Amino acid sequence: MAAAAAVAGRVFAFRDARWAPDPVLEPGPAVRTPQPVPLVIDNGSFQTRAGWACPDPAVPAEPLLRFRSLAARSRGARGGAGAETQVGNDLGSPEPLRWLLRSPFDRNVPVQLELQELLLDHVFQRLGVASQGCVDHPVVLTEAVCNPLYSRQMMSELLFECYQVPKVSYGVDSLYSFYHNRRQNWPCSGLVISSGYQCTHILPVLEGRLDAKNCKRINLGGCQAAVYLQRLLQLKYPGHFAAITLSRMEEILHEHSYIAEDYIEELQKWRSPEYYENNMHKMQLPFSNKLLGSTLTSEEKQERRQQQLRRLQELNARRREEKLQLDQERLDRLLYVQTPDLDPLGSEQSLEDVESINEFEPLFAEEQPEVEKPVAAVQPVFNLAEYHQLFLGTERIRAPEIVFQPSLIGEDQAGIAETMQYVLERYPKEQQAVLVQNVFLTGGNAMYPGLKARVQRELLEMRPFQSSFQVHLASSPILDAWYGARDWAVEYMTREEGWITRKDYEEKGGEYLKEHCASNVYVPIRLPKQAPRTTEALAPSRVLASSTGNPCEQA
């Protein structure tokens, strides 16, 4: 709270950072000799991360590529070049191309293999892997929990048929993160809570292996939170509807949102004006202040006054000339209708009177006093910068709260607490006590401040009185999946366990999976055998066929 109070008076500007295109890297000799080292790809629905699994210290032990899992294909200009495809960081900024962006993922499962091929082409090209003939490096690829066999089949077909990889290994991203963070005193069992961009998973791990039958998924994540926050702010600030973009909402979620330990109690705190002023964040939207009079220099103000004065003088002179002309025409008409019995001297005197009046008329012009008045600069009645500010109050906790209360956005699903309790109740009390000793938080949503305290509070309410539990947070919730996959690839580089070779692919199909400590459980497809058709069942059909034969043959 002290940090929040320290920044209460500050205004935060949107960074609107543009993505820099990924450079083409040259692989060192260590990734080729004495044999090609594995290529590790964390294939996430939000971001793709790729790098080498090489024990040589000369090769960086971190992902060399990190880019959004998006692609945009433009139609091309008429009469010019053809369609252009941009992937990941080559997009620059996603907002101008929002309606063109495509993702190969449905939830967290890749289903559009054409787009997945574009992402893999980008990875191989920027890492310096020659994919023209084949990719001769083993590939370690992450996949979703309980990944459908059809999705794995299409992915294996893409890797083996299109890229000619020698072998591939599939593993679950959250399990890789779990084993990467496992310490010496950690038990090999635990309850993994993985909350990412599209989904949130509850994964029970028993004796070092995933219990796939009791895994549960919540179809909510960072994407739905960004859309919900966008709707809240667009309703609150309808004048800035177009400026409240999804990219800016993701920035707010990543840098200004937090999970409330007690949501109802936190909302009560926000009712206090003092608490609101100390914890409210102001987000400054871009705007132009060129229309403000106060921004003009004194010379510009003086020049503007002179121009206005000249325009008023010209307008007054034109009006005087028009009025004089009308008076002269009226006088001519009156003189034309004069009768002969009038005194000619009187007519001459009247003409002299009219001329004298015309001489004194400029002294009575209505516009003359206004011309002499200086024109003051127009000052705004409000601060234009404040008009383009978004005041973030309870929105900071409402958007990330949907993973605990999906009903906030009208979703008929259970939140993390209810799902976690449902998974635990499927085990006997002894195993429940083992699982709650290692509740592990990972995924992008684990970066929210307060998530660990919220899970601890939920466990305290659902567990028996005076029972013990432990909640651990991943050291790097975003990158630990890649680090864990790299650790596994370095350890099992020369083993056969966990690797699917091309021979396995050709003999057992693309859906085949070799299990290992961080993989899914392989359940082969078992098609029911069709019962052979007996002679008695075929007899009526033969009689029917003979009786209803070809009309030409019967004739």
C-alpha positions in Angstrom: 0.0 0.0 0.0 2.9 2.3 0.7 4.1 2.0 -2.9 0.6 2.6 -4.2 0.4 5.8 -2.1 3.7 7.0 -3.4 2.5 7.0 -7.0 -0.9 8.3 -6.3 -0.2 11.7 -7.7 1.5 10.4 -10.8 0.1 10.1 -14.3 1.2 7.0 -16.2 1.6 7.3 -20.0 0.9 4.4 -22.3 4.1 3.1 -23.8 2.5 1.8 -27.0 5.7 0.0 -27.7 6.4 -1.2 -31.2 7.8 -4.6 -31.7 11.3 -4.7 -33.2 11.7 -7.3 -36.0 13.7 -10.3 -34.9 17.2 -10.5 -36.4 18.5 -13.5 -38.3 20.9 -15.3 -35.9 23.9 -17.3 -36.9 24.1 -20.6 -35.0 27.5 -21.3 -33.5 29.5 -24.5 -34.1 28.5 -25.8 -30.7 24.9 -26.5 -31.9 26.2 -28.7 -34.7 29.1 -30.6 -33.3 29.5 -33.4 -32.3 25.8 -33.8 -33.2 22.9 -31.4 -33.8 21.5 -30.3 -30.4 17.7 -30.2 -29.8 15.7 -27.1 -30.6 13.3 -26.1 -27.8 10.0 -24.4 -28.8 7.5 -23.3 -26.2 4.5 -23.1 -28.5 2.2 -20.9 -26.4 -1.1 -19.3 -27.5 0.1 -15.8 -26.4 3.8 -16.0 -27.2 6.2 -18.4 -28.9 9.7 -18.9 -27.4 12.5 -20.7 -29.1 16.2 -21.5 -28.4 18.8 -24.2 -28.2 19.2 -26.9 -25.6 23.0 -27.0 -25.6 25.2 -27.8 -22.6 28.0 -25.7 -24.0 28.3 -22.4 -22.0 29.0 -20.5 -25.2 25.3 -21.0 -26.3 22.9 -18.9 -24.3 20.7 -20.9 -21.9 17.7 -18.7 -22.6 15.2 -18.3 -25.4 16.7 -16.4 -28.3 13.3 -15.7 -29.9 10.2 -14.3 -28.2 7.3 -13.2 -30.4 3.5 -13.1 -30.3 1.9 -16.1 -31.9 0.2 -14.0 -34.5 0.3 -13.7 -38.3 -1.2 -11.2 -40.7 -1.5 -11.7 -44.4 -2.3 -8.6 -46.5 -4.0 -8.8 -49.9 -1.4 -6.6 -51.5 -1.8 -3.4 -53.5 -3.7 -3.5 -56.8 -1.2 -3.6 -59.7 1.7 -3.9 -57.3 3.3 -6.7 -55.3 1.4 -9.7 -54.2 0.2 -10.7 -50.7 2.6 -10.1 -47.9 2.7 -12.2 -44.7 4.0 -10.9 -41.4 4.7 -13.0 -38.4 5.3 -12.1 -34.7 7.5 -9.1 -34.1 7.6 -8.2 -37.8 4.1 -6.8 -37.4 5.5 -3.8 -35.6 2.2 -2.8 -33.8 -0.9 -5.1 -33.8 -3.6 -2.4 -33.7 -3.4 -1.1 -37.3 -3.6 -4.8 -38.4 -6.1 -6.0 -35.8 -8.7 -7.1 -38.3 -6.0 -9.0 -40.2 -4.4 -10.9 -37.3 -4.8 -14.6 -37.2 -3.7 -17.2 -34.6 -3.3 -20.9 -35.1 -4.8 -21.6 -31.7 -8.4 -22.3 -30.6 -8.2 -21.8 -26.9 -4.7 -23.3 -26.3 -4.8 -26.1 -29.0 -3.3 -25.4 -32.4 -5.9 -26.2 -35.1 -4.8 -24.0 -38.0 -1.8 -25.8 -39.2 -1.2 -23.4 -42.1 -0.6 -20.6 -39.6 1.4 -22.9 -37.4 3.7 -23.6 -40.3 4.2 -19.8 -40.7 5.3 -19.6 -37.0 7.7 -22.5 -37.4 9.1 -21.1 -40.6 9.8 -17.9 -38.7 11.5 -19.8 -35.9 13.8 -21.8 -38.2 14.6 -18.8 -40.4 15.5 -16.4 -37.6 17.6 -19.1 -35.7 19.6 -19.7 -38.8 18.3 -23.3 -39.4 18.3 -24.1 -43.1 14.8 -25.6 -43.6 14.9 -25.8 -47.4 15.8 -29.5 -47.5 15.2 -30.5 -43.9 15.7 -29.6 -40.3 18.2 -32.0 -38.9 17.8 -30.9 -35.3 15.6 -32.8 -32.8 12.6 -30.7 -31.7 11.2 -30.4 -28.2 7.7 -28.9 -28.4 5.2 -28.0 -25.8 1.5 -28.9 -26.1 -1.7 -28.4 -24.2 -2.8 -30.6 -21.3 -4.8 -33.6 -22.6 -4.0 -32.4 -26.1 -6.5 -34.0 -28.7 -4.9 -36.8 -30.7 -6.0 -35.1 -33.9 -4.0 -31.9 -33.1 -0.9 -34.0 -32.2 -1.3 -36.0 -35.4 -1.4 -32.9 -37.6 1.6 -31.4 -35.7 3.7 -34.6 -36.1 2.7 -34.7 -39.8 3.9 -31.1 -40.2 7.2 -31.8 -38.4 8.1 -35.1 -40.1 6.7 -34.6 -43.5 7.3 -30.9 -44.1 10.5 -30.3 -42.1 11.9 -33.9 -42.0 13.0 -33.6 -38.4 14.8 -36.7 -37.1 12.8 -36.9 -33.8 10.4 -34.9 -31.7 9.3 -34.8 -28.1 6.0 -33.4 -26.7 5.6 -32.1 -23.2 3.1 -30.0 -21.2 4.3 -26.5 -20.6 3.1 -26.2 -17.0 4.7 -29.6 -16.1 8.0 -28.4 -17.5 7.7 -25.3 -15.3 6.9 -27.6 -12.3 9.9 -29.7 -12.7 12.2 -26.8 -13.4 11.3 -25.2 -10.1 11.4 -28.4 -8.1 13.9 -28.1 -5.3 15.6 -30.8 -3.2 13.0 -30.7 -0.4 10.0 -30.6 -2.7 7.8 -33.6 -2.9 7.3 -35.2 -6.4 3.5 -34.8 -5.9 1.6 -31.5 -6.0 -1.3 -29.5 -7.5 -0.3 -27.3 -10.4 -2.4 -24.2 -11.2 -1.5 -22.9 -14.6 -3.3 -19.8 -15.8 -2.3 -18.5 -19.2 -3.7 -16.4 -22.0 -6.6 -18.5 -23.1 -7.2 -21.1 -20.3 -6.6 -22.0 -16.7 -5.7 -25.6 -15.8 -5.7 -27.5 -12.5 -3.2 -30.4 -12.8 -2.8 -33.0 -10.0 0.6 -34.6 -10.1 1.0 -37.9 -8.1 4.4 -39.6 -7.6 5.9 -37.6 -10.4 3.3 -38.3 -13.1 0.3 -36.4 -14.3 -3.1 -37.7 -13.3 -4.8 -36.9 -16.5 -8.2 -38.2 -15.5 -8.7 -35.6 -12.8 -7.3 -32.5 -14.8 -9.7 -29.7 -15.1 -9.8 -26.7 -17.4 -11.4 -23.2 -17.0 -11.9 -21.4 -20.4 -10.7 -18.1 -19.0 -7.4 -16.3 -19.0 -5.7 -13.1 -19.9 -7.4 -12.7 -23.2 -10.9 -12.6 -21.6 -9.7 -10.3 -18.9 -8.4 -7.8 -21.5 -11.7 -7.8 -23.4 -13.6 -7.3 -20.1 -11.4 -4.4 -19.1 -11.9 -2.9 -22.5 -15.6 -3.0 -22.2 -15.6 -1.5 -18.7 -13.5 1.5 -19.8 -15.3 2.0 -23.1 -18.6 2.3 -21.1 -16.9 4.6 -18.6 -15.3 6.8 -21.3 -17.5 6.7 -24.4 -15.7 9.7 -25.8 -12.4 7.7 -26.1 -14.0 4.6 -27.5 -11.4 4.2 -30.3 -8.4 5.0 -28.1 -9.2 2.2 -25.7 -7.5 -0.6 -27.6 -6.8 -4.2 -26.6 -3.1 -3.6 -26.7 -3.4 -0.9 -24.1 -5.7 -3.0 -22.0 -3.1 -5.7 -21.9 -0.5 -3.1 -20.8 -2.8 -2.1 -18.0 -3.3 -5.7 -16.9 0.4 -6.4 -17.0 1.5 -3.3 -15.1 -1.4 -1.9 -13.1 -3.7 -4.7 -12.1 -3.6 -7.0 -9.1 -5.6 -9.8 -7.4 -7.5 -8.9 -4.3 -7.0 -11.2 -1.3 -10.6 -10.6 -0.4 -12.6 -9.2 -3.3 -15.7 -7.9 -1.3 -13.5 -6.4 1.4 -11.3 -4.7 -1.3 -14.4 -3.2 -2.9 -15.4 -1.7 0.4 -12.0 -0.1 0.7 -12.5 1.6 -2.7 -15.6 3.3 -1.3 -13.4 5.5 0.8 -12.4 8.8 -1.1 -9.0 8.8 0.6 -8.3 5.2 -0.4 -9.4 6.0 -3.9 -7.1 9.0 -4.2 -4.1 7.0 -2.8 -4.6 3.9 -5.0 -6.1 5.3 -8.2 -3.9 5.2 -11.3 -4.3 7.8 -14.1 -3.5 6.6 -17.6 -2.7 9.4 -20.1 -4.1 8.9 -23.6 -2.2 10.6 -26.4 -3.7 13.9 -27.5 -2.8 17.1 -29.4 -2.6 20.5 -27.6 -2.1 22.7 -30.6 -5.6 24.1 -30.3 -4.9 25.6 -26.9 -4.5 29.4 -26.9 -2.1 29.3 -24.0 0.4 27.4 -26.1 0.9 30.3 -28.5 3.8 32.7 -28.1 3.3 36.4 -27.5 4.3 37.2 -31.1 1.8 34.7 -32.5 -0.9 36.2 -30.2 -0.1 39.7 -31.4 -0.2 38.7 -35.0 -3.5 37.0 -34.6 -5.0 40.1 -32.9 -3.8 42.3 -35.8 -5.3 39.9 -38.4 -8.6 40.0 -36.5 -8.5 43.8 -36.3 -7.9 44.1 -40.0 -10.7 41.8 -40.9 -13.1 43.8 -38.6 -12.0 47.1 -40.2 -12.6 45.8 -43.7 -16.0 44.5 -42.7 -17.0 47.9 -41.2 -15.9 49.8 -44.2 -17.8 47.6 -46.5 -20.9 48.0 -44.4 -20.6 51.8 -44.4 -20.3 51.9 -48.2 -23.4 49.7 -48.6 -25.3 52.0 -46.2 -24.3 55.2 -48.0 -25.3 53.7 -51.3 -28.7 52.8 -49.9 -29.3 56.3 -48.5 -28.3 57.9 -51.7 -30.7 55.7 -53.7 -33.5 56.7 -51.2 -32.7 60.3 -51.6 -32.7 60.1 -55.3 -36.2 58.6 -55.2 -37.5 61.3 -52.9 -36.1 64.1 -55.1 -37.6 62.4 -58.2 -41.2 62.6 -56.7 -40.9 66.3 -55.7 -43.9 68.6 -57.0 -43.2 71.9 -58.8 -45.0 74.0 -56.2 -42.2 73.4 -53.7 -39.7 76.1 -53.0 -36.5 75.5 -55.0 -34.5 77.2 -52.2 -36.0 74.7 -49.8 -34.9 71.9 -52.0 -31.4 73.2 -52.2 -31.4 73.6 -48.4 -32.6 70.0 -48.0 -29.8 68.8 -50.3 -27.3 70.7 -48.2 -28.7 69.2 -45.0 -28.4 65.7 -46.5 -24.8 66.3 -47.5 -24.0 67.6 -44.0 -25.6 64.5 -42.5 -23.6 62.3 -44.7 -20.4 64.1 -43.6 -21.2 63.4 -39.9 -22.4 59.9 -40.4 -18.9 58.2 -39.8 -18.9 59.7 -36.4 -22.0 57.6 -35.4 -21.0 54.3 -36.8 -21.9 51.4 -34.5 -18.9 49.3 -35.4 -16.3 51.9 -34.6 -16.0 51.2 -30.8 -15.7 47.5 -31.4 -12.8 47.9 -33.8 -10.7 49.6 -31.2 -11.1 46.8 -28.6 -8.3 44.3 -28.5 -9.2 40.7 -29.2 -8.5 38.4 -26.2 -7.2 34.9 -26.8 -9.8 32.2 -26.1 -8.9 30.1 -23.1 -10.2 26.6 -22.6 -12.7 26.0 -19.8 -11.1 22.6 -18.8 -7.7 20.9 -18.8 -7.4 19.0 -22.1 -4.8 16.6 -20.7 -7.2 15.6 -17.9 -9.9 15.0 -20.4 -7.7 12.4 -22.1 -7.0 10.5 -18.9 -8.4 7.2 -17.8 -8.9 6.9 -14.0 -8.3 3.3 -13.0 -10.0 2.5 -9.7 -11.9 -0.8 -9.1 -11.1 -1.8 -12.7 -7.6 -2.7 -11.4 -9.1 -5.7 -9.5 -12.3 -6.4 -11.5 -10.6 -7.6 -14.7 -8.3 -10.2 -13.2 -11.0 -11.3 -10.8 -12.8 -13.2 -13.6 -10.5 -16.3 -13.1 -12.0 -16.6 -9.6 -15.5 -15.4 -10.5 -16.4 -16.1 -14.1 -19.9 -15.0 -13.4 -18.6 -11.4 -13.6 -18.6 -11.7 -17.4 -21.6 -14.0 -17.6 -19.7 -17.3 -17.9 -21.4 -20.3 -16.4 -18.1 -21.9 -15.1 -16.5 -22.5 -11.8 -13.6 -20.4 -10.7 -10.1 -21.4 -9.6 -11.2 -22.0 -5.9 -14.2 -24.1 -6.8 -12.3 -26.1 -9.4 -9.4 -26.7 -7.0 -11.8 -28.0 -4.3 -13.5 -30.2 -6.8 -10.2 -31.8 -7.9 -9.1 -32.3 -4.3 -12.4 -34.0 -3.4 -11.8 -36.7 -6.0 -9.0 -38.1 -3.8 -9.0 -39.6 -0.4 -8.0 -37.4 2.5 -4.5 -38.8 2.7 -3.7 -37.9 -0.9 -5.4 -34.5 -0.5 -3.0 -33.7 2.3 -0.1 -34.7 0.0 -1.3 -32.6 -2.9 -1.8 -29.4 -0.9 1.7 -29.5 0.5 2.9 -28.3 -2.9 0.4 -26.1 -4.7 2.4 -24.6 -7.6 1.4 -21.4 -9.5 2.7 -20.8 -13.0 1.6 -19.2 -16.3 1.3 -15.6 -17.3 -1.5 -14.7 -14.9 0.7 -15.8 -12.0 2.5 -12.5 -12.5 -0.4 -10.6 -10.9 0.5 -9.3 -7.4 -1.6 -10.9 -4.8 -2.4 -14.2 -6.5 -0.4 -16.3 -4.1 -2.1 -14.7 -1.1 -5.5 -15.2 -2.7 -4.8 -18.9 -3.3 -3.6 -19.3 0.3 -6.8 -17.6 1.6 -9.0 -19.9 -0.5 -7.1 -23.0 0.7 -7.5 -21.8 4.3 -11.2 -21.7 3.9 -11.6 -25.1 2.2 -9.1 -27.1 4.2 -9.8 -28.7 7.6 -9.0 -26.7 10.7 -5.3 -26.5 11.6 -4.3 -28.5 8.5 -1.1 -27.5 6.7 -0.5 -26.5 3.1 2.2 -24.8 1.0 1.8 -22.5 -2.0 4.8 -21.9 -4.2 5.2 -19.4 -7.1 7.3 -20.2 -10.1 10.6 -18.2 -10.2 9.7 -17.0 -13.7 6.1 -17.9 -14.5 6.4 -16.9 -18.1 9.7 -18.4 -19.1 10.0 -21.4 -16.8 8.2 -23.7 -19.2 10.9 -23.1 -21.8 13.7 -23.5 -19.1 12.1 -26.8 -18.0 11.9 -28.1 -21.6 15.5 -27.1 -22.1 16.6 -28.9 -18.9 14.8 -32.0 -20.0 16.3 -31.9 -23.5 19.8 -31.6 -22.2 19.3 -34.5 -19.8 17.6 -36.8 -22.3 19.6 -35.7 -25.4 21.3 -39.1 -25.9 18.5 -41.3 -24.5 15.6 -42.8 -26.3 13.1 -42.1 -23.6 10.5 -39.5 -24.6 11.6 -39.2 -28.2 9.4 -40.0 -31.2 11.5 -41.0 -34.2 10.4 -41.0 -37.8 10.2 -44.8 -37.7 7.7 -44.5 -34.7 5.7 -42.0 -36.7 5.4 -44.1 -39.8 4.6 -47.3 -37.8 2.3 -46.0 -35.1 0.8 -42.8 -36.6 1.1 -39.2 -35.9 -0.9 -39.3 -32.7 1.6 -41.5 -31.1 3.3 -40.2 -27.9 6.2 -41.5 -25.9 5.6 -40.6 -22.3 8.1 -39.0 -20.0 8.0 -37.1 -16.6 6.5 -33.9 -18.1 4.4 -35.3 -20.9 0.7 -36.1 -21.4 -0.6 -39.6 -20.9 -0.9 -41.5 -24.2 -4.3 -43.1 -24.8 -4.3 -44.8 -28.2 -7.3 -44.8 -30.4 -9.2 -48.1 -30.2 -11.8 -48.5 -32.9 -14.4 -51.2 -32.3 -14.2 -54.1 -34.6 -17.1 -54.6 -36.9 -18.9 -57.9 -36.6 -18.7 -60.1 -39.7 -21.9 -60.2 -41.8 -23.4 -63.7 -41.6 -24.9 -65.6 -44.6 -28.4 -65.3 -43.1 -28.1 -61.5 -42.9 -26.9 -61.3 -46.5 -29.6 -63.6 -47.9 -32.5 -61.1 -47.9 -30.4 -58.5 -49.5 -29.3 -60.9 -52.3 -32.9 -61.8 -52.9 -33.9 -58.1 -53.0 -31.0 -57.4 -55.4 -32.1 -60.2 -57.7 -35.7 -59.1 -57.7 -34.9 -55.4 -58.2 -32.2 -55.8 -60.8 -31.4 -53.8 -63.8 -34.6 -53.1 -65.9 -32.6 -53.5 -69.1 -31.3 -57.0 -68.1 -34.8 -58.1 -67.0 -36.2 -57.0 -70.4 
